[in-house]
Amino acid sequence: KTQNKNIEDYFTSSKPGSGLDLSKEEIKKSFLEKLFYGLGRIPTVATDNDYYSALALAVRDWVFRQYVRSLEEYAEQDSRGVAYLSAEYLPGPHLGNNLLNLSITKTTREALADLDLDLDKILEQEVEPGLGNGGLGRLASCYLDSMATLGVPSIGYGIRYEFGIFNQTLKDGWQAEVTDKWLHYGNPWEVVRPEIAFEVKFGGYTEHKYDSNNKLQVNWIPDSEIRGTAYDTPILGYRSNGIIMRLWSAEAIESFDFAAYNMGDYYRAVEKKMRSENITKVLYPNDENLSGKELRLKQQYFFVSCSLQDIIRLHLLQGRELENFHEKFNIQLNDTHPSIAVAELMRILVDIHQMEWDEAWHVTRHTFAYTNHTLLPEALEKWSVNLLGRLLPRHLEIIYEINSRFLNELRKQNFSTEQISRMSLIDDRGEPSIRMAHLATVGSHKVNGVSALHSRLLKSMVLQDFAELWPEKFTNVTNGVAHRRFLALSNPGLADLITRKIGKEWLTDLSALRNLEKFADDKSFQEEWRNIKFKNKERLTALIEERTGVKLDPSMLFDIHVKRIHEYKRQHLKVLHILSLYLRLKNGKGKDISPTSFIFGGKAAPGYFMAKRIIKLITAVADLINNDPEVNKKLKVVFLPNFSVKLAQQVYPAADLSEQISMAGKEASGTGNMKFSLNGALTIGTLDGANVEIREEVGEKNFFLFGLTTEEVQETKKAGYHPYRIYEQNNDLREVMDFLISGKLSKGDKELFRPIYDNLLQQDPYLLLKDYQSYIEAMDEVHKTWKDQNEWAKRSILNVINMGKFSSDRSISDYCEDIWKVETVKVV
Ligand code: AZC
């Protein structure tokens, strides 16, 4: 707290002014000052990247203004706050979004034009922070955007990975990974806060002693300690508050090991420092699959420990008692990645602040809430007791204590032995391990899934026993997306049309899009709508040609499948469909096919054999089709490398058809599905995740449905599934499957795609063959509908105007009401 009266007086009397709606002259002046005196550049040597950095620094000042104003307001209101704990964030480029939220995009463009600079070229310079894998990380960033916009007193905590998600390139059609050096040219958005730094312990052992009051004291004597330093990035809401994304970076406590140094061993002296800094070096590139690696657990504990120490510091700074901690703070666990926080908060309260166990447990359970993002068994985190005990010996004891008390409760309530062993935090079958989802569930007051279907399945499958024990604990919050970034910013043509017709209300209330309903049948409106889509497709066509050399025709149907590559997401089902069209054309039976460009994008986990082979399959099919003059007037296939938020912003606005074809019961929600619809794509999809709710909102007629339901999937598997029989019975499918191993896709190599072929014929765990026919028929319906362009435009309009539910503003309001019980405080 500052004790400096002069500074306080200055602050109070000059009250930070708004950062919004700046004038052209103000923008120009700040930009040039940052360029000259912030970066020390003279005009003759300034590069595009310097222009970008100068503008970013100027904008950051205005964003910080809004942040400071928000903090003042929160302090005055004594608000209850939210800490969002997430191991991943995918913010996307900041500059354009901040300009939008400050409402100065147009003025900035003019200011720069006066200086003969082009805003678009400058925006292009930004390297996005790839601090996440996919949906989960992007969701966290959408939520920060909405928390800022709605005025939720909040802070997002995470890890400042030095290397984010790898950059994907293609080599001979295979994915190749290249290190992501996002910090190479510096990062103008962050501010390092060396004074906000905490020490984090690892390893060693514990000592148990009774003090003079006969109270047990546990002392953890670690064998190493490292420091986490805060790096703050301000996140601005739309004409509203600013909040902070606080990312922790690891460093050695002593830069040098002086003992070694004095003995002349300089290298060994530096080695320890390097080893400590490894913790935040690199993001694990697995989505939906745990790595079980020690370094990963270290990353999790490291950021959790720093964050909790920071939250407690903030709480105590305000002169509060820890007994009321839960009344002032909600901590949201974004999946189980930060779930060690349950044990860590107990340790801090009991060991450090001497709170009684029962009271500490009360505080802990009322502080945390847990969001589950997956039902995939291979993605449910477990840590071996051995590893956890070695790295965090005190936490293991605490987890055992939580577990023993919990199991005793169950015994008192006459739960069966079987149920008790299912619910235990420790899995004793095989190598003993900790079930992190159970720890998170037991340690939280609310548990939510991310779509209606997923939340239901969570209760009936993965956490069934817990849902029976504590039905009131379980709830649903359907995911949402930051519609300002994914519509206003990335589809300016459409945004402009919408605003011209119904005003700007939709920017802060997406359900206002319903006011467009009266235009759905209006032919001239439909035509404008189509022209905008066409222009977006032209832009994407140019980008794809530049990146891949493949030239698409923007008048074709753009059929797009972008997301992480995973068998459950069934990119290979899309490939089977493409091959079926290819064979139809080759057999002279393709007259009903509407000319289509198939666009794929997404990264595969570097160690995921099948996913990588699926990428190779896509590129092989692309080579075959694009180079065959007999078919390439009607079909084009392209794999667009290195899918990212930046690319996504150009892809969604150009889509006609959105592929959401996971096997029912596997995709927890999906958020790409929402972004596509929001930009006027129609969806072909299964009844999985949020598809179910999207279909409800946009109307059955405006959604191409196919495939088994979750229940049918379960029945099919229970009855014993034999994919080979389907292959035998369906001639078209057989022809497509056999084509995979014909060598025609692989210069005669019949073995290249055999692993995919064998997997589908022998196991087919995601039921591609079972859903194949239904998918083909739905796709035929798509091609038929496309021929009526007015009808297509109408359905596209109906998709967009019914997207109100899927704004992340709505999701965050749900969290506020149902889980966090916080009041929002807006500064504008
Ligand atoms: C994803 C789910 O697969 C996706 O369905 C959901 O929309 C998204 O979370 C947000 O809730 N899960 C992940 O991305 N998981 C990891 C570990 O990356």
Residues whose N, C-alpha, C, O or C-beta is under 5 A from the ligand:
A	BS01	AZC	N133 G134 G135 L136 L139 N286 D287 E288 H373 V450 E667 A668 S669 G670 T671
